[in-house]
Amino acid sequence: MSNDFQFGFKRNAGCSHAIFPLRKCVEYFIACGSTVFMASLDAEKAFDEVNDIKLLNKMCDIGVPRHVIRLITNW
């Protein structure tokens, strides 16, 4: 199962599909007078050999908000 915010590794979806909502979001906040900061991380294969349960527990232990955990994982 994949997250609705995931564009990679899905049929008929990819980087070009992720650019449109990203651009619209940035344009919206700039139009509202906000400063927009952005970061990108290519974590391909970064967690292939990590114990998912231990990683989840560690993120909870150090206080990573649950909505952030749900955003970056499929848990």
Backbone bond lengths (Angstrom), bond angles and torsions (degrees), N, CA, C in turn:
res aa  C-N    CA-C-N  psi(-1)  N-CA   C-N-CA  omega(-1)  CA-C   N-CA-C  phi
1 M - - - 1.455 - - 1.527 108.53 -
2 S 1.320 116.03 144.32 1.459 119.40 179.76 1.528 110.11 -123.83
3 N 1.295 114.75 161.95 1.453 122.56 179.83 1.528 109.65 -79.99
4 D 1.332 117.23 147.23 1.466 120.71 178.15 1.524 112.03 -63.69
5 F 1.337 117.75 -21.61 1.461 121.81 179.19 1.528 112.12 -88.46
6 Q 1.320 117.56 2.05 1.462 121.77 -179.75 1.522 109.01 -91.96
7 F 1.311 116.89 132.45 1.450 121.19 179.32 1.529 111.78 -111.63
8 G 1.310 117.68 -24.90 1.454 120.48 179.80 1.511 112.04 -81.13
9 F 1.305 116.03 154.02 1.456 123.54 175.75 1.526 112.67 61.81
10 K 1.332 116.76 30.52 1.462 122.17 176.39 1.520 108.37 -127.12
11 R 1.315 115.52 144.60 1.463 120.30 178.54 1.530 109.46 -62.62
12 N 1.315 116.53 134.83 1.471 123.87 178.00 1.527 113.26 59.60
13 A 1.304 117.70 30.35 1.458 121.12 176.86 1.526 108.49 -144.76
14 G 1.305 115.72 148.40 1.459 119.24 179.60 1.508 110.36 -173.13
15 C 1.298 115.39 -162.70 1.460 122.05 -176.00 1.523 111.62 -56.92
16 S 1.317 117.22 -43.21 1.465 119.63 -178.28 1.524 111.37 -63.52
17 H 1.323 117.94 -29.37 1.460 121.12 177.41 1.532 111.55 -75.74
18 A 1.306 117.26 -26.55 1.467 121.24 179.58 1.530 111.27 -78.80
19 I 1.310 117.13 -25.62 1.459 121.00 -176.20 1.525 111.72 -66.18
20 F 1.327 118.22 -39.42 1.469 121.13 -176.93 1.531 112.03 -60.03
21 P 1.337 120.37 -55.74 1.475 118.15 179.90 1.531 112.47 -64.40
22 L 1.328 117.62 -33.05 1.468 120.34 176.90 1.521 110.20 -62.80
23 R 1.313 115.91 -47.70 1.464 120.03 -179.46 1.531 111.38 -62.60
24 K 1.326 116.92 -43.07 1.464 120.72 179.53 1.525 110.97 -62.78
25 C 1.304 117.44 -39.37 1.463 121.98 178.56 1.531 110.17 -64.05
26 V 1.313 116.87 -46.97 1.470 121.45 179.38 1.525 110.01 -62.53
27 E 1.336 117.03 -45.69 1.461 120.55 179.47 1.528 111.40 -60.20
28 Y 1.320 117.73 -40.30 1.459 122.07 179.89 1.532 111.10 -60.85
29 F 1.329 116.28 -49.99 1.461 119.49 -176.81 1.526 112.19 -69.94
30 I 1.311 117.91 -33.75 1.464 120.33 175.26 1.526 109.81 -66.12
31 A 1.338 116.92 -42.37 1.461 120.81 178.81 1.531 111.44 -62.55
32 C 1.337 116.44 -28.56 1.472 121.05 178.30 1.521 112.14 -85.33
33 G 1.328 117.36 2.18 1.449 121.46 177.25 1.516 115.03 86.82
34 S 1.306 117.41 12.36 1.465 120.98 -179.88 1.521 111.29 -87.32
35 T 1.301 114.75 155.83 1.454 121.26 169.94 1.527 107.19 -87.89
36 V 1.302 116.80 136.60 1.460 120.64 -177.58 1.526 108.88 -113.77
37 F 1.316 115.66 125.61 1.461 122.07 174.66 1.522 107.48 -113.46
38 M 1.316 116.93 142.43 1.451 120.01 -176.89 1.519 109.48 -141.27
39 A 1.312 115.30 144.42 1.457 121.28 175.08 1.516 107.91 -133.99
40 S 1.298 116.57 151.15 1.456 121.67 179.18 1.526 108.69 -132.48
41 L 1.306 115.40 142.20 1.452 120.62 179.88 1.513 109.41 -137.19
42 D 1.297 117.32 125.55 1.460 122.23 174.82 1.516 106.85 -97.73
43 A 1.296 116.10 99.75 1.464 121.02 -175.49 1.530 111.96 -104.32
44 E 1.319 116.60 26.78 1.460 119.91 -179.83 1.525 109.81 -56.59
45 K 1.294 115.45 126.80 1.465 124.63 178.87 1.526 113.58 64.21
46 A 1.326 117.46 11.33 1.456 120.02 -177.97 1.522 112.66 -67.61
47 F 1.321 116.83 -28.09 1.460 119.84 -174.83 1.523 112.35 -118.84
48 D 1.317 117.95 20.94 1.462 121.01 -177.97 1.521 113.41 -58.24
49 E 1.316 117.76 -33.89 1.461 120.04 -175.55 1.525 112.42 -114.97
50 V 1.312 116.87 18.89 1.462 121.23 179.11 1.522 108.65 -93.37
51 N 1.316 116.25 138.68 1.453 121.21 175.18 1.527 107.98 -70.87
52 D 1.331 116.18 111.47 1.465 121.29 -174.45 1.528 112.92 -58.40
53 I 1.312 116.89 -40.96 1.465 120.87 -178.36 1.529 110.42 -66.06
54 K 1.326 117.36 -43.80 1.465 120.32 178.37 1.530 110.80 -63.50
55 L 1.331 116.42 -39.97 1.464 120.28 178.71 1.528 110.03 -63.58
56 L 1.317 118.02 -45.90 1.456 122.05 178.87 1.530 110.74 -60.25
57 N 1.328 116.32 -46.42 1.464 120.10 179.08 1.524 111.80 -61.45
58 K 1.328 117.34 -41.16 1.463 121.30 179.91 1.529 110.73 -64.38
59 M 1.339 116.46 -42.77 1.463 119.47 179.19 1.530 110.24 -62.37
60 C 1.325 117.22 -40.42 1.474 121.02 176.85 1.525 110.42 -65.23
61 D 1.345 116.81 -42.60 1.469 121.50 -178.88 1.525 112.86 -60.62
62 I 1.330 116.98 -37.40 1.466 119.32 -177.04 1.527 112.34 -89.61
63 G 1.336 116.09 2.37 1.453 119.61 172.55 1.513 116.87 90.41
64 V 1.337 117.26 20.15 1.464 118.60 175.50 1.531 107.31 -66.20
65 P 1.336 117.95 126.30 1.462 120.29 -178.41 1.533 111.96 -58.38
66 R 1.319 115.58 142.44 1.469 120.36 -176.94 1.525 112.35 -59.12
67 H 1.338 118.05 -35.73 1.467 118.87 -179.53 1.537 110.80 -66.29
68 V 1.323 117.12 -29.95 1.464 120.56 176.86 1.527 109.58 -72.24
69 I 1.315 116.70 -42.37 1.472 120.48 178.18 1.519 110.05 -60.36
70 R 1.342 116.61 -43.50 1.467 119.59 179.51 1.522 111.23 -65.32
71 L 1.310 117.58 -32.66 1.463 121.73 -179.36 1.526 111.70 -69.59
72 I 1.330 116.75 -37.46 1.472 119.63 -175.20 1.517 113.72 -97.06
73 T 1.324 117.31 -4.00 1.464 120.68 178.97 1.513 109.58 -131.31
74 N 1.283 115.97 175.52 1.465 121.40 174.85 1.526 110.69 -102.73
75 W 1.370 117.63 16.26 1.468 120.49 -178.02 1.490 110.69 -83.32
